[in-house]
Amino acid sequence: MWESWGSNMVVKVKWFYHPEETKLGKRQSDGKNALYQSCHEDENDVQTISHKCQVVGREHYEQMTRSKKYQDRQDLYYLAGTYDPTTGRLVTAEGVPVLC
């Protein structure tokens, strides 16, 4: 986060995609709260940030959601893999490419 020449606060963000936002769309194996990490980065005004979320590995997500403390959290997601929005290529967290 830094201050721009125009005195606006700016932040560099890495984009994550919901399964339904990918070229393949939501697949049966995509559970609730799956996100795909991309190499897409942007610089945005901090005022465009609507909320924060927590993204963890699937195993950690499963452990956390078994706890009452995390069961109803709407800001907890697990990393399902990577997505390249320019090519539509999707790779699972285990490194397995998903074919169209």
N, CA, C and O atoms as a GROMACS GRO file, in nm:
protein
  400
    1MET      N    1   0.085  -0.115   0.000
    1MET     CA    2   0.000   0.000   0.000
    1MET      C    3   0.091   0.123   0.000
    1MET      O    4   0.190   0.128   0.072
    2TRP      N    5   0.056   0.222  -0.081
    2TRP     CA    6   0.134   0.344  -0.088
    2TRP      C    7   0.046   0.460  -0.131
    2TRP      O    8  -0.068   0.442  -0.175
    3GLU      N    9   0.101   0.580  -0.119
    3GLU     CA   10   0.028   0.699  -0.158
    3GLU      C   11   0.071   0.739  -0.299
    3GLU      O   12   0.190   0.750  -0.327
    4SER      N   13  -0.026   0.761  -0.387
    4SER     CA   14   0.003   0.798  -0.526
    4SER      C   15   0.035   0.946  -0.535
    4SER      O   16   0.027   1.020  -0.437
    5TRP      N   17   0.073   0.988  -0.657
    5TRP     CA   18   0.103   1.130  -0.681
    5TRP      C   19  -0.018   1.218  -0.651
    5TRP      O   20  -0.002   1.332  -0.609
    6GLY      N   21  -0.136   1.166  -0.672
    6GLY     CA   22  -0.258   1.242  -0.646
    6GLY      C   23  -0.305   1.234  -0.501
    6GLY      O   24  -0.418   1.272  -0.471
    7SER      N   25  -0.221   1.185  -0.412
    7SER     CA   26  -0.249   1.169  -0.269
    7SER      C   27  -0.357   1.065  -0.240
    7SER      O   28  -0.419   1.069  -0.133
    8ASN      N   29  -0.380   0.973  -0.332
    8ASN     CA   30  -0.471   0.862  -0.307
    8ASN      C   31  -0.392   0.742  -0.256
    8ASN      O   32  -0.278   0.721  -0.297
    9MET      N   33  -0.452   0.666  -0.168
    9MET     CA   34  -0.387   0.544  -0.121
    9MET      C   35  -0.414   0.433  -0.224
    9MET      O   36  -0.528   0.410  -0.264
   10VAL      N   37  -0.307   0.364  -0.264
   10VAL     CA   38  -0.314   0.261  -0.367
   10VAL      C   39  -0.263   0.130  -0.309
   10VAL      O   40  -0.174   0.130  -0.224
   11VAL      N   41  -0.320   0.020  -0.356
   11VAL     CA   42  -0.278  -0.112  -0.310
   11VAL      C   43  -0.261  -0.202  -0.433
   11VAL      O   44  -0.337  -0.192  -0.529
   12LYS      N   45  -0.161  -0.289  -0.428
   12LYS     CA   46  -0.141  -0.387  -0.534
   12LYS      C   47  -0.208  -0.516  -0.489
   12LYS      O   48  -0.181  -0.566  -0.380
   13VAL      N   49  -0.295  -0.571  -0.575
   13VAL     CA   50  -0.370  -0.691  -0.538
   13VAL      C   51  -0.349  -0.802  -0.640
   13VAL      O   52  -0.328  -0.776  -0.759
   14LYS      N   53  -0.354  -0.923  -0.593
   14LYS     CA   54  -0.351  -1.041  -0.679
   14LYS      C   55  -0.494  -1.092  -0.686
   14LYS      O   56  -0.562  -1.103  -0.584
   15TRP      N   57  -0.539  -1.124  -0.806
   15TRP     CA   58  -0.677  -1.165  -0.826
   15TRP      C   59  -0.698  -1.314  -0.802
   15TRP      O   60  -0.616  -1.398  -0.840
   16PHE      N   61  -0.808  -1.343  -0.737
   16PHE     CA   62  -0.856  -1.479  -0.720
   16PHE      C   63  -0.990  -1.488  -0.792
   16PHE      O   64  -1.063  -1.389  -0.801
   17TYR      N   65  -1.023  -1.606  -0.843
   17TYR     CA   66  -1.147  -1.625  -0.917
   17TYR      C   67  -1.233  -1.732  -0.851
   17TYR      O   68  -1.183  -1.836  -0.809
   18HIS      N   69  -1.362  -1.706  -0.843
   18HIS     CA   70  -1.459  -1.808  -0.803
   18HIS      C   71  -1.468  -1.907  -0.920
   18HIS      O   72  -1.450  -1.867  -1.035
   19PRO      N   73  -1.494  -2.035  -0.893
   19PRO     CA   74  -1.503  -2.134  -1.002
   19PRO      C   75  -1.597  -2.092  -1.114
   19PRO      O   76  -1.566  -2.114  -1.231
   20GLU      N   77  -1.710  -2.032  -1.081
   20GLU     CA   78  -1.806  -1.993  -1.184
   20GLU      C   79  -1.755  -1.876  -1.269
   20GLU      O   80  -1.815  -1.847  -1.373
   21GLU      N   81  -1.648  -1.810  -1.229
   21GLU     CA   82  -1.589  -1.701  -1.307
   21GLU      C   83  -1.482  -1.751  -1.404
   21GLU      O   84  -1.432  -1.674  -1.486
   22THR      N   85  -1.447  -1.880  -1.396
   22THR     CA   86  -1.347  -1.936  -1.486
   22THR      C   87  -1.413  -1.979  -1.618
   22THR      O   88  -1.535  -1.991  -1.626
   23LYS      N   89  -1.330  -2.001  -1.718
   23LYS     CA   90  -1.380  -2.042  -1.850
   23LYS      C   91  -1.457  -2.174  -1.841
   23LYS      O   92  -1.555  -2.194  -1.912
   24LEU      N   93  -1.412  -2.264  -1.753
   24LEU     CA   94  -1.478  -2.394  -1.739
   24LEU      C   95  -1.604  -2.387  -1.654
   24LEU      O   96  -1.689  -2.475  -1.661
   25GLY      N   97  -1.616  -2.283  -1.574
   25GLY     CA   98  -1.731  -2.272  -1.485
   25GLY      C   99  -1.715  -2.362  -1.363
   25GLY      O  100  -1.615  -2.431  -1.348
   26LYS      N  101  -1.814  -2.360  -1.279
   26LYS     CA  102  -1.810  -2.441  -1.156
   26LYS      C  103  -1.820  -2.589  -1.192
   26LYS      O  104  -1.907  -2.630  -1.269
   27ARG      N  105  -1.729  -2.667  -1.136
   27ARG     CA  106  -1.727  -2.811  -1.159
   27ARG      C  107  -1.781  -2.882  -1.035
   27ARG      O  108  -1.784  -2.823  -0.927
   28GLN      N  109  -1.822  -3.004  -1.051
   28GLN     CA  110  -1.878  -3.080  -0.939
   28GLN      C  111  -1.777  -3.093  -0.824
   28GLN      O  112  -1.816  -3.095  -0.708
   29SER      N  113  -1.649  -3.102  -0.858
   29SER     CA  114  -1.546  -3.118  -0.754
   29SER      C  115  -1.514  -2.988  -0.681
   29SER      O  116  -1.446  -2.991  -0.578
   30ASP      N  117  -1.562  -2.875  -0.732
   30ASP     CA  118  -1.541  -2.748  -0.663
   30ASP      C  119  -1.642  -2.738  -0.549
   30ASP      O  120  -1.762  -2.722  -0.571
   31GLY      N  121  -1.590  -2.747  -0.429
   31GLY     CA  122  -1.678  -2.737  -0.313
   31GLY      C  123  -1.716  -2.593  -0.284
   31GLY      O  124  -1.677  -2.501  -0.355
   32LYS      N  125  -1.791  -2.578  -0.179
   32LYS     CA  126  -1.831  -2.445  -0.134
   32LYS      C  127  -1.706  -2.367  -0.094
   32LYS      O  128  -1.616  -2.421  -0.029
   33ASN      N  129  -1.700  -2.242  -0.133
   33ASN     CA  130  -1.593  -2.150  -0.097
   33ASN      C  131  -1.458  -2.182  -0.160
   33ASN      O  132  -1.354  -2.155  -0.099
   34ALA      N  133  -1.457  -2.238  -0.280
   34ALA     CA  134  -1.334  -2.262  -0.353
   34ALA      C  135  -1.293  -2.133  -0.425
   34ALA      O  136  -1.379  -2.059  -0.474
   35LEU      N  137  -1.163  -2.106  -0.432
   35LEU     CA  138  -1.108  -1.995  -0.509
   35LEU      C  139  -0.988  -2.044  -0.588
   35LEU      O  140  -0.916  -2.133  -0.544
   36TYR      N  141  -0.968  -1.983  -0.705
   36TYR     CA  142  -0.852  -2.012  -0.787
   36TYR      C  143  -0.763  -1.888  -0.793
   36TYR      O  144  -0.810  -1.779  -0.825
   37GLN      N  145  -0.636  -1.906  -0.761
   37GLN     CA  146  -0.540  -1.798  -0.764
   37GLN      C  147  -0.494  -1.775  -0.908
   37GLN      O  148  -0.481  -1.870  -0.984
   38SER      N  149  -0.470  -1.649  -0.944
   38SER     CA  150  -0.420  -1.620  -1.078
   38SER      C  151  -0.293  -1.535  -1.068
   38SER      O  152  -0.258  -1.486  -0.961
   39CYS      N  153  -0.226  -1.520  -1.181
   39CYS     CA  154  -0.108  -1.433  -1.185
   39CYS      C  155  -0.149  -1.289  -1.218
   39CYS      O  156  -0.063  -1.202  -1.228
   40HIS      N  157  -0.278  -1.265  -1.234
   40HIS     CA  158  -0.332  -1.134  -1.266
   40HIS      C  159  -0.318  -1.042  -1.144
   40HIS      O  160  -0.369  -1.072  -1.036
   41GLU      N  161  -0.248  -0.930  -1.163
   41GLU     CA  162  -0.230  -0.832  -1.056
   41GLU      C  163  -0.276  -0.695  -1.106
   41GLU      O  164  -0.269  -0.665  -1.225
   42ASP      N  165  -0.321  -0.614  -1.013
   42ASP     CA  166  -0.367  -0.479  -1.043
   42ASP      C  167  -0.325  -0.385  -0.932
   42ASP      O  168  -0.300  -0.427  -0.819
   43GLU      N  169  -0.319  -0.258  -0.967
   43GLU     CA  170  -0.304  -0.153  -0.867
   43GLU      C  171  -0.437  -0.081  -0.861
   43GLU      O  172  -0.486  -0.030  -0.962
   44ASN      N  173  -0.495  -0.075  -0.743
   44ASN     CA  174  -0.628  -0.016  -0.725
   44ASN      C  175  -0.628   0.082  -0.609
   44ASN      O  176  -0.549   0.072  -0.515
   45ASP      N  177  -0.718   0.178  -0.618
   45ASP     CA  178  -0.740   0.269  -0.508
   45ASP      C  179  -0.794   0.188  -0.390
   45ASP      O  180  -0.880   0.101  -0.410
   46VAL      N  181  -0.746   0.213  -0.270
   46VAL     CA  182  -0.790   0.134  -0.154
   46VAL      C  183  -0.940   0.146  -0.130
   46VAL      O  184  -0.999   0.057  -0.068
   47GLN      N  185  -1.003   0.251  -0.178
   47GLN     CA  186  -1.147   0.269  -0.160
   47GLN      C  187  -1.228   0.168  -0.240
   47GLN      O  188  -1.349   0.154  -0.219
   48THR      N  189  -1.164   0.097  -0.334
   48THR     CA  190  -1.236  -0.004  -0.412
   48THR      C  191  -1.244  -0.138  -0.340
   48THR      O  192  -1.314  -0.229  -0.385
   49ILE      N  193  -1.174  -0.152  -0.228
   49ILE     CA  194  -1.176  -0.276  -0.152
   49ILE      C  195  -1.307  -0.286  -0.075
   49ILE      O  196  -1.339  -0.198   0.005
   50SER      N  197  -1.382  -0.393  -0.099
   50SER     CA  198  -1.511  -0.406  -0.032
   50SER      C  199  -1.498  -0.480   0.102
   50SER      O  200  -1.569  -0.448   0.197
   51HIS      N  201  -1.409  -0.578   0.108
   51HIS     CA  202  -1.390  -0.653   0.233
   51HIS      C  203  -1.266  -0.742   0.220
   51HIS      O  204  -1.214  -0.762   0.110
   52LYS      N  205  -1.222  -0.794   0.329
   52LYS     CA  206  -1.110  -0.886   0.326
   52LYS      C  207  -1.162  -1.028   0.342
   52LYS      O  208  -1.275  -1.050   0.387
   53CYS      N  209  -1.078  -1.123   0.303
   53CYS     CA  210  -1.114  -1.263   0.322
   53CYS      C  211  -0.988  -1.341   0.356
   53CYS      O  212  -0.877  -1.289   0.343
   54GLN      N  213  -1.006  -1.462   0.399
   54GLN     CA  214  -0.894  -1.549   0.434
   54GLN      C  215  -0.897  -1.668   0.339
   54GLN      O  216  -1.000  -1.734   0.325
   55VAL      N  217  -0.783  -1.696   0.274
   55VAL     CA  218  -0.772  -1.809   0.182
   55VAL      C  219  -0.666  -1.902   0.239
   55VAL      O  220  -0.551  -1.862   0.261
   56VAL      N  221  -0.705  -2.028   0.261
   56VAL     CA  222  -0.615  -2.128   0.319
   56VAL      C  223  -0.617  -2.254   0.231
   56VAL      O  224  -0.700  -2.266   0.141
   57GLY      N  225  -0.527  -2.344   0.257
   57GLY     CA  226  -0.528  -2.472   0.187
   57GLY      C  227  -0.654  -2.550   0.222
   57GLY      O  228  -0.716  -2.526   0.326
   58ARG      N  229  -0.692  -2.645   0.135
   58ARG     CA  230  -0.819  -2.716   0.156
   58ARG      C  231  -0.819  -2.794   0.287
   58ARG      O  232  -0.919  -2.795   0.359
   59GLU      N  233  -0.708  -2.860   0.318
   59GLU     CA  234  -0.701  -2.939   0.442
   59GLU      C  235  -0.722  -2.849   0.564
   59GLU      O  236  -0.795  -2.884   0.657
   60HIS      N  237  -0.657  -2.734   0.563
   60HIS     CA  238  -0.670  -2.639   0.673
   60HIS      C  239  -0.814  -2.586   0.678
   60HIS      O  240  -0.871  -2.568   0.786
   61TYR      N  241  -0.872  -2.560   0.562
   61TYR     CA  242  -1.011  -2.514   0.553
   61TYR      C  243  -1.106  -2.616   0.617
   61TYR      O  244  -1.194  -2.580   0.696
   62GLU      N  245  -1.086  -2.744   0.583
   62GLU     CA  246  -1.171  -2.851   0.639
   62GLU      C  247  -1.159  -2.855   0.791
   62GLU      O  248  -1.259  -2.870   0.860
   63GLN      N  249  -1.037  -2.841   0.842
   63GLN     CA  250  -1.016  -2.840   0.988
   63GLN      C  251  -1.086  -2.720   1.051
   63GLN      O  252  -1.154  -2.733   1.153
   64MET      N  253  -1.067  -2.604   0.990
   64MET     CA  254  -1.124  -2.482   1.046
   64MET      C  255  -1.277  -2.487   1.048
   64MET      O  256  -1.338  -2.446   1.146
   65THR      N  257  -1.338  -2.536   0.942
   65THR     CA  258  -1.484  -2.535   0.934
   65THR      C  259  -1.549  -2.640   1.024
   65THR      O  260  -1.670  -2.637   1.047
   66ARG      N  261  -1.470  -2.732   1.075
   66ARG     CA  262  -1.523  -2.827   1.175
   66ARG      C  263  -1.537  -2.760   1.311
   66ARG      O  264  -1.610  -2.809   1.397
   67SER      N  265  -1.469  -2.649   1.330
   67SER     CA  266  -1.475  -2.574   1.455
   67SER      C  267  -1.593  -2.478   1.451
   67SER      O  268  -1.617  -2.413   1.349
   68LYS      N  269  -1.666  -2.467   1.562
   68LYS     CA  270  -1.781  -2.376   1.569
   68LYS      C  271  -1.739  -2.232   1.541
   68LYS      O  272  -1.817  -2.153   1.487
   69LYS      N  273  -1.616  -2.198   1.576
   69LYS     CA  274  -1.567  -2.062   1.559
   69LYS      C  275  -1.570  -2.020   1.412
   69LYS      O  276  -1.592  -1.902   1.383
   70TYR      N  277  -1.549  -2.112   1.320
   70TYR     CA  278  -1.537  -2.080   1.177
   70TYR      C  279  -1.654  -2.128   1.092
   70TYR      O  280  -1.657  -2.097   0.973
   71GLN      N  281  -1.748  -2.200   1.146
   71GLN     CA  282  -1.854  -2.262   1.067
   71GLN      C  283  -1.938  -2.163   0.988
   71GLN      O  284  -1.976  -2.192   0.874
   72ASP      N  285  -1.967  -2.048   1.043
   72ASP     CA  286  -2.056  -1.953   0.977
   72ASP      C  287  -1.984  -1.837   0.910
   72ASP      O  288  -2.047  -1.740   0.869
   73ARG      N  289  -1.853  -1.846   0.899
   73ARG     CA  290  -1.778  -1.736   0.838
   73ARG      C  291  -1.800  -1.731   0.688
   73ARG      O  292  -1.783  -1.832   0.618
   74GLN      N  293  -1.836  -1.615   0.639
   74GLN     CA  294  -1.858  -1.595   0.496
   74GLN      C  295  -1.732  -1.549   0.425
   74GLN      O  296  -1.730  -1.536   0.303
   75ASP      N  297  -1.624  -1.523   0.501
   75ASP     CA  298  -1.501  -1.470   0.442
   75ASP      C  299  -1.387  -1.572   0.443
   75ASP      O  300  -1.270  -1.534   0.429
   76LEU      N  301  -1.419  -1.699   0.460
   76LEU     CA  302  -1.318  -1.806   0.464
   76LEU      C  303  -1.330  -1.890   0.337
   76LEU      O  304  -1.437  -1.942   0.306
   77TYR      N  305  -1.219  -1.902   0.264
   77TYR     CA  306  -1.214  -1.976   0.139
   77TYR      C  307  -1.096  -2.071   0.139
   77TYR      O  308  -1.004  -2.058   0.219
   78TYR      N  309  -1.100  -2.168   0.046
   78TYR     CA  310  -0.983  -2.255   0.030
   78TYR      C  311  -0.931  -2.243  -0.112
   78TYR      O  312  -1.006  -2.217  -0.206
   79LEU      N  313  -0.800  -2.262  -0.126
   79LEU     CA  314  -0.734  -2.253  -0.255
   79LEU      C  315  -0.754  -2.383  -0.331
   79LEU      O  316  -0.700  -2.487  -0.293
   80ALA      N  317  -0.832  -2.376  -0.440
   80ALA     CA  318  -0.863  -2.494  -0.520
   80ALA      C  319  -0.761  -2.518  -0.630
   80ALA      O  320  -0.754  -2.628  -0.686
   81GLY      N  321  -0.681  -2.416  -0.661
   81GLY     CA  322  -0.581  -2.429  -0.766
   81GLY      C  323  -0.546  -2.295  -0.825
   81GLY      O  324  -0.562  -2.191  -0.761
   82THR      N  325  -0.496  -2.298  -0.949
   82THR     CA  326  -0.459  -2.175  -1.018
   82THR      C  327  -0.538  -2.164  -1.148
   82THR      O  328  -0.580  -2.263  -1.206
   83TYR      N  329  -0.556  -2.041  -1.190
   83TYR     CA  330  -0.631  -2.012  -1.312
   83TYR      C  331  -0.560  -1.902  -1.389
   83TYR      O  332  -0.521  -1.800  -1.332
   84ASP      N  333  -0.544  -1.923  -1.520
   84ASP     CA  334  -0.488  -1.820  -1.607
   84ASP      C  335  -0.603  -1.763  -1.689
   84ASP      O  336  -0.651  -1.828  -1.781
   85PRO      N  337  -0.647  -1.641  -1.658
   85PRO     CA  338  -0.763  -1.584  -1.727
   85PRO      C  339  -0.738  -1.556  -1.875
   85PRO      O  340  -0.833  -1.547  -1.952
   86THR      N  341  -0.612  -1.543  -1.916
   86THR     CA  342  -0.584  -1.515  -2.058
   86THR      C  343  -0.595  -1.640  -2.144
   86THR      O  344  -0.633  -1.631  -2.260
   87THR      N  345  -0.562  -1.757  -2.089
   87THR     CA  346  -0.568  -1.881  -2.166
   87THR      C  347  -0.685  -1.970  -2.125
   87THR      O  348  -0.724  -2.060  -2.200
   88GLY      N  349  -0.741  -1.945  -2.007
   88GLY     CA  350  -0.848  -2.030  -1.956
   88GLY      C  351  -0.796  -2.157  -1.890
   88GLY      O  352  -0.874  -2.244  -1.852
   89ARG      N  353  -0.664  -2.169  -1.876
   89ARG     CA  354  -0.602  -2.289  -1.818
   89ARG      C  355  -0.629  -2.294  -1.668
   89ARG      O  356  -0.608  -2.196  -1.596
   90LEU      N  357  -0.674  -2.410  -1.623
   90LEU     CA  358  -0.707  -2.434  -1.483
   90LEU      C  359  -0.622  -2.551  -1.434
   90LEU      O  360  -0.617  -2.655  -1.499
   91VAL      N  361  -0.557  -2.535  -1.320
   91VAL     CA  362  -0.476  -2.640  -1.260
   91VAL      C  363  -0.519  -2.657  -1.115
   91VAL      O  364  -0.532  -2.558  -1.043
   92THR      N  365  -0.542  -2.780  -1.073
   92THR     CA  366  -0.584  -2.805  -0.935
   92THR      C  367  -0.472  -2.773  -0.838
   92THR      O  368  -0.357  -2.756  -0.880
   93ALA      N  369  -0.504  -2.764  -0.712
   93ALA     CA  370  -0.403  -2.738  -0.608
   93ALA      C  371  -0.298  -2.850  -0.604
   93ALA      O  372  -0.186  -2.828  -0.557
   94GLU      N  373  -0.334  -2.968  -0.653
   94GLU     CA  374  -0.241  -3.081  -0.656
   94GLU      C  375  -0.152  -3.075  -0.781
   94GLU      O  376  -0.066  -3.161  -0.798
   95GLY      N  377  -0.172  -2.977  -0.867
   95GLY     CA  378  -0.091  -2.962  -0.987
   95GLY      C  379  -0.142  -3.036  -1.110
   95GLY      O  380  -0.069  -3.049  -1.209
   96VAL      N  381  -0.266  -3.082  -1.104
   96VAL     CA  382  -0.322  -3.157  -1.216
   96VAL      C  383  -0.398  -3.061  -1.308
   96VAL      O  384  -0.493  -2.996  -1.264
   97PRO      N  385  -0.359  -3.051  -1.437
   97PRO     CA  386  -0.432  -2.964  -1.530
   97PRO      C  387  -0.575  -3.016  -1.552
   97PRO      O  388  -0.598  -3.136  -1.559
   98VAL      N  389  -0.670  -2.922  -1.562
   98VAL     CA  390  -0.809  -2.958  -1.588
   98VAL      C  391  -0.834  -2.930  -1.735
   98VAL      O  392  -0.813  -2.818  -1.782
   99LEU      N  393  -0.879  -3.030  -1.806
   99LEU     CA  394  -0.902  -3.017  -1.950
   99LEU      C  395  -1.044  -2.972  -1.978
   99LEU      O  396  -1.138  -3.010  -1.909
  100CYS      N  397  -1.059  -2.890  -2.082
  100CYS     CA  398  -1.192  -2.842  -2.125
  100CYS      C  399  -1.269  -2.955  -2.190
  100CYS      O  400  -1.383  -2.936  -2.233
   0.00000   0.00000   0.00000
